């Protein structure tokens, strides 16, 4: 169980660094909105995070 938690933490932190490198701080905010919305089952956060992410992808 500890190995799984360590592996998932490393994977999430690596993905967060990749998003920050590619899309900047707004990408990290978007990622946090998506993650928090999915965890809390809040459709407003998920929708807002998805819209911001799509806008970032269209701009780049």
C-alpha positions in Angstrom: 0.0 0.0 0.0 2.8 2.4 0.8 4.5 1.7 -2.5 1.3 2.4 -4.3 0.9 5.8 -2.5 4.5 6.7 -3.2 4.2 5.8 -6.9 0.9 7.7 -7.3 2.4 10.8 -5.6 5.4 10.7 -7.9 3.2 10.3 -10.9 0.9 13.2 -9.9 3.8 15.5 -9.1 5.5 14.7 -12.4 2.3 15.4 -14.3 1.9 18.7 -12.5 5.4 19.7 -13.4 4.8 18.8 -17.0 1.6 20.9 -17.0 3.3 23.8 -15.4 6.2 23.7 -17.8 3.9 23.5 -20.8 1.1 25.9 -19.8 2.4 27.9 -16.9 0.7 28.8 -13.7 -2.7 29.0 -15.3 -2.3 25.3 -16.3 -1.6 24.4 -12.7 -4.7 26.2 -11.6 -6.7 24.4 -14.3 -5.3 21.1 -13.2 -6.1 21.8 -9.5 -9.7 22.8 -10.5 -10.2 19.6 -12.4 -8.7 17.5 -9.6 -10.7 19.2 -6.8 -13.9 19.1 -8.8 -13.6 15.4 -9.5 -12.7 14.6 -5.9 -15.6 16.7 -4.5 -17.9 15.7 -7.4 -18.5 19.4 -8.1 -19.5 19.9 -11.7 -18.8 23.6 -11.6 -15.1 23.1 -10.8 -14.8 20.4 -13.4 -16.5 22.5 -16.1 -14.4 25.6 -15.3 -11.2 23.6 -15.3 -12.1 22.0 -18.6 -12.9 25.3 -20.2 -9.7 26.9 -19.1 -7.7 23.9 -20.3 -9.4 24.0 -23.7 -8.7 27.7 -23.9 -5.0 27.1 -23.1 -4.7 24.4 -25.7 -6.3 26.5 -28.4 -4.1 29.4 -27.6 -0.8 27.4 -27.7 
